[in-house]
Amino acid sequence: MFGAASAVVAWCAFSYHVTAAQAALLLSLLWMPALLPVASRLLLLPRALLTMASGSPPSQPSPASSSGYVPGSVSAAFVTCPNERVAKEIARAVVEKRLAACVNLIPQITSIYEWKGELEEDNEVLMMIKTRSSLVPALTDYVVRPTGSEAGSVHPYEVAEVIALPVEQGNSPYLHWVHQVTESVADSSTVLP
């Protein structure tokens, strides 16, 4: 029994790029019935999240793989919007400005959160934005620029959700395409208004 458990811990540590202690902790959650839903969701997290949990800072990309892709040089950014119209406007703008190569709109998500001391529940549209990691600050600035700026506020929320995760692995031709499409903005020091 213990030999099999050790093998599972070693496999988990290798597969998810975490230490044996972190893998053992994660697997121990599987044996706690109350935490089974949490543990099963943890196992489904992308490798990028588990790499971040292991203490490897995303700001220090790994060396280029055999495909030439530098892990973490592309990011998936997530932005929630109140409706499809707002999401499409932002999506079109960030692609036209080459702040992103592609934006997927995921309709009908439900967000539950606390805001100003009240529990809120809203239907929203989730944007999944693929861009260079180096463009995430410019993308964020564009989405949340303050009202009164040259073109006004792009996002209607008082505090817009803009978060990003580095992409550690993927289809090399796609990742290279993301770099190619966003190249002109990444090479300039300014972002178009």
ZIDAQUI-V186230 format. One record per residue. N is the residue number from 1. SS is DSSP state (H for helix, E for strand, L for the rest). NEAR is the number of other C-alpha atoms within 10 Angstrom. D_FIRST is the distance of its C-alpha to the first C-alpha in Angstrom with 1 decimal. Layout:
BEGIN
<<N & SS & NEAR & D_FIRST> <N & SS & NEAR & D_FIRST>>
END
This chain:
BEGIN
<<1 & L & 5 & 0.0> <2 & H & 7 & 3.8> <3 & H & 8 & 5.5> <4 & H & 9 & 5.3> <5 & H & 12 & 6.3> <6 & H & 13 & 8.8> <7 & H & 11 & 10.0> <8 & H & 15 & 10.8> <9 & H & 22 & 12.5> <10 & H & 17 & 14.4> <11 & H & 14 & 15.5> <12 & H & 20 & 16.6> <13 & H & 18 & 18.4> <14 & H & 13 & 20.1> <15 & H & 11 & 21.0> <16 & H & 19 & 22.5> <17 & L & 19 & 24.0> <18 & L & 21 & 22.5> <19 & L & 16 & 21.1> <20 & H & 16 & 17.5> <21 & H & 12 & 18.3> <22 & H & 18 & 19.9> <23 & H & 21 & 17.1> <24 & H & 18 & 14.6> <25 & H & 12 & 17.3> <26 & H & 18 & 17.9> <27 & H & 19 & 14.4> <28 & H & 14 & 14.3> <29 & H & 17 & 17.4> <30 & H & 16 & 15.6> <31 & L & 11 & 14.0> <32 & L & 11 & 17.6> <33 & H & 10 & 19.5> <34 & H & 10 & 22.8> <35 & H & 12 & 22.0> <36 & H & 14 & 20.5> <37 & H & 12 & 23.9> <38 & H & 12 & 24.3> <39 & H & 18 & 20.9> <40 & H & 14 & 21.5> <41 & H & 9 & 24.9> <42 & H & 15 & 23.7> <43 & H & 15 & 21.7> <44 & H & 9 & 24.9> <45 & L & 11 & 27.0> <46 & L & 14 & 28.8> <47 & H & 17 & 27.6> <48 & H & 20 & 30.8> <49 & H & 16 & 29.8> <50 & H & 18 & 26.4> <51 & H & 16 & 28.3> <52 & H & 15 & 30.8> <53 & H & 13 & 28.1> <54 & L & 15 & 26.8> <55 & L & 10 & 30.3> <56 & L & 15 & 32.0> <57 & L & 10 & 35.5> <58 & L & 19 & 36.7> <59 & L & 11 & 40.1> <60 & L & 10 & 38.9> <61 & L & 14 & 38.3> <62 & L & 14 & 36.2> <63 & L & 11 & 38.2> <64 & L & 12 & 39.5> <65 & L & 11 & 37.1> <66 & L & 8 & 38.3> <67 & L & 10 & 40.1> <68 & L & 10 & 42.1> <69 & L & 21 & 40.6> <70 & L & 18 & 39.9> <71 & L & 21 & 36.9> <72 & L & 23 & 38.1> <73 & L & 23 & 41.7> <74 & E & 26 & 41.7> <75 & E & 25 & 40.8> <76 & E & 21 & 40.4> <77 & E & 23 & 42.5> <78 & E & 17 & 42.4> <79 & E & 22 & 45.5> <80 & E & 24 & 46.1> <81 & E & 22 & 49.5> <82 & L & 16 & 51.3> <83 & L & 14 & 52.3> <84 & H & 17 & 52.4> <85 & H & 11 & 55.9> <86 & H & 15 & 55.0> <87 & H & 24 & 51.8> <88 & H & 17 & 53.8> <89 & H & 12 & 56.5> <90 & H & 20 & 54.1> <91 & H & 22 & 52.1> <92 & H & 14 & 55.4> <93 & H & 16 & 56.7> <94 & H & 21 & 53.7> <95 & H & 18 & 53.5> <96 & H & 11 & 57.3> <97 & L & 17 & 57.2> <98 & L & 23 & 54.4> <99 & L & 30 & 52.2> <100 & L & 28 & 49.6> <101 & L & 22 & 49.1> <102 & E & 18 & 47.7> <103 & E & 22 & 47.2> <104 & E & 14 & 45.3> <105 & E & 17 & 46.4> <106 & E & 14 & 43.8> <107 & E & 16 & 45.9> <108 & E & 14 & 45.2> <109 & E & 12 & 42.5> <110 & E & 12 & 42.5> <111 & E & 13 & 42.3> <112 & E & 11 & 41.8> <113 & E & 11 & 42.8> <114 & E & 9 & 44.8> <115 & E & 9 & 48.3> <116 & L & 6 & 50.9> <117 & L & 7 & 49.2> <118 & E & 8 & 48.9> <119 & E & 9 & 45.9> <120 & E & 11 & 46.9> <121 & E & 12 & 45.7> <122 & E & 12 & 47.2> <123 & E & 15 & 47.0> <124 & E & 19 & 47.0> <125 & E & 23 & 46.8> <126 & E & 24 & 44.1> <127 & E & 23 & 45.3> <128 & E & 20 & 42.8> <129 & E & 24 & 44.9> <130 & E & 27 & 44.0> <131 & E & 31 & 45.9> <132 & E & 28 & 45.8> <133 & H & 22 & 44.0> <134 & H & 15 & 47.3> <135 & H & 21 & 49.1> <136 & H & 23 & 47.0> <137 & H & 13 & 49.4> <138 & H & 15 & 52.4> <139 & H & 23 & 50.8> <140 & H & 18 & 50.1> <141 & H & 14 & 53.6> <142 & H & 21 & 55.1> <143 & H & 21 & 53.2> <144 & H & 19 & 53.9> <145 & L & 16 & 57.3> <146 & L & 15 & 59.5> <147 & L & 12 & 62.2> <148 & L & 8 & 65.5> <149 & L & 10 & 64.2> <150 & L & 9 & 66.1> <151 & L & 10 & 64.4> <152 & L & 11 & 63.2> <153 & L & 16 & 59.6> <154 & L & 18 & 57.4> <155 & L & 23 & 54.8> <156 & L & 13 & 56.1> <157 & L & 12 & 53.4> <158 & L & 9 & 54.3> <159 & L & 8 & 50.9> <160 & L & 14 & 49.5> <161 & L & 17 & 45.8> <162 & E & 17 & 45.5> <163 & E & 14 & 42.1> <164 & E & 20 & 40.6> <165 & E & 19 & 37.4> <166 & E & 22 & 37.4> <167 & E & 23 & 36.3> <168 & L & 20 & 33.9> <169 & L & 16 & 33.8> <170 & L & 11 & 35.6> <171 & L & 10 & 38.1> <172 & H & 14 & 40.2> <173 & H & 11 & 43.5> <174 & H & 11 & 43.1> <175 & H & 22 & 42.3> <176 & H & 15 & 45.3> <177 & H & 13 & 47.4> <178 & H & 21 & 46.6> <179 & H & 21 & 47.9> <180 & H & 14 & 50.9> <181 & H & 18 & 52.0> <182 & L & 21 & 51.8> <183 & H & 17 & 53.2> <184 & H & 12 & 56.7> <185 & H & 18 & 55.7> <186 & H & 20 & 53.1> <187 & H & 8 & 55.9> <188 & L & 9 & 58.4> <189 & L & 7 & 58.5> <190 & L & 9 & 59.6> <191 & L & 15 & 58.4> <192 & L & 12 & 60.8> <193 & L & 8 & 62.0>>
END
